[in-house]
Amino acid sequence: MRFRYPKILHFRYCRTLTTLLIAHPYPVTLTFLQQALSNLPSDIGLVAVSEYLQETNKKQQRCLSLAKVNQLLANMWRSVLKN
C-alpha cells in the first residue's frame, strides 16, 4: 500500500507545523506509522502525549514568569518616568 499526502499540506505546513497529535487513529494510520517510524528525519521526534504536555506546561510557565518580569519592569519604568 502506498501512502501519499497532498502537496499543499507539505507546502503550507512544512515550516510551521510543530506538533501533530493523532488520537484514536484508524488501523491504516497505525500501519503507516509503523512503516514510517524507521524513516523519520533526524529533526522529527515521536513522544508520548503525556511527555509533550509536560514540556508544553514547562514552557508556558516560563513564558508566564517572563511576562510577570516584563510587567514589573514596565511598572518600575513608568514610576521612574513619573518622578
C-alpha positions as CSV (number, residue, x, y, z in Angstrom):
1,M,0.0,0.0,0.0
2,R,1.4,3.4,-0.9
3,F,0.7,6.4,1.3
4,R,0.5,10.0,0.0
5,Y,-0.4,13.3,1.3
6,P,-1.5,16.4,-0.6
7,K,1.4,18.6,-1.7
8,I,-0.4,21.7,-0.5
9,L,-0.2,20.4,3.1
10,H,3.5,20.0,2.8
11,F,3.9,23.4,1.2
12,R,1.8,25.2,3.9
13,Y,3.0,23.4,7.0
14,C,6.5,22.1,6.3
15,R,8.0,25.1,8.2
16,T,5.2,25.9,10.7
17,L,3.9,22.6,11.9
18,T,5.5,21.8,15.2
19,T,3.1,19.2,16.7
20,L,0.9,16.6,15.2
21,L,-1.4,14.7,17.5
22,I,-3.1,11.5,16.3
23,A,-5.8,10.4,18.7
24,H,-7.8,7.3,18.1
25,P,-6.2,6.6,14.8
26,Y,-7.6,4.3,12.2
27,P,-5.9,0.9,11.6
28,V,-4.4,2.2,8.3
29,T,-2.9,5.1,10.3
30,L,-1.2,2.7,12.7
31,T,0.1,0.6,9.8
32,F,1.5,3.7,8.1
33,L,3.2,4.9,11.4
34,Q,4.7,1.5,12.0
35,Q,6.2,1.6,8.5
36,A,7.3,5.2,8.6
37,L,9.0,5.1,12.1
38,S,12.3,3.9,10.7
39,N,12.3,6.6,8.0
40,L,11.8,9.7,10.1
41,P,14.3,12.6,9.5
42,S,16.6,13.4,12.4
43,D,14.7,16.6,13.2
44,I,11.4,14.8,13.8
45,G,10.7,13.0,17.1
46,L,8.0,10.9,18.4
47,V,6.9,11.4,22.0
48,A,4.0,10.3,24.2
49,V,1.3,12.8,24.7
50,S,1.9,13.0,28.4
51,E,5.6,13.9,27.8
52,Y,4.6,16.5,25.3
53,L,2.1,18.1,27.7
54,Q,4.6,18.2,30.5
55,E,7.1,20.0,28.3
56,T,4.4,22.4,27.0
57,N,3.4,23.2,30.5
58,K,7.0,24.0,31.5
59,K,7.3,26.3,28.5
60,Q,4.1,28.1,29.4
61,Q,5.2,28.5,33.0
62,R,8.4,30.1,31.8
63,C,6.5,32.4,29.5
64,L,4.2,33.4,32.3
65,S,7.2,34.1,34.5
66,L,8.8,36.2,31.8
67,A,5.6,38.1,31.3
68,K,5.5,38.9,35.0
69,V,9.1,40.1,35.0
70,N,8.3,42.3,31.9
71,Q,5.3,43.7,33.7
72,L,7.3,44.5,36.8
73,L,10.0,46.2,34.7
74,A,7.4,48.2,32.8
75,N,5.8,49.3,36.1
76,M,9.2,50.3,37.5
77,W,10.0,52.3,34.3
78,R,6.7,54.1,34.5
79,S,7.3,55.1,38.1
80,V,10.8,56.4,37.2
81,L,9.4,58.5,34.3
82,K,6.7,60.0,36.6
83,N,9.3,61.2,39.1
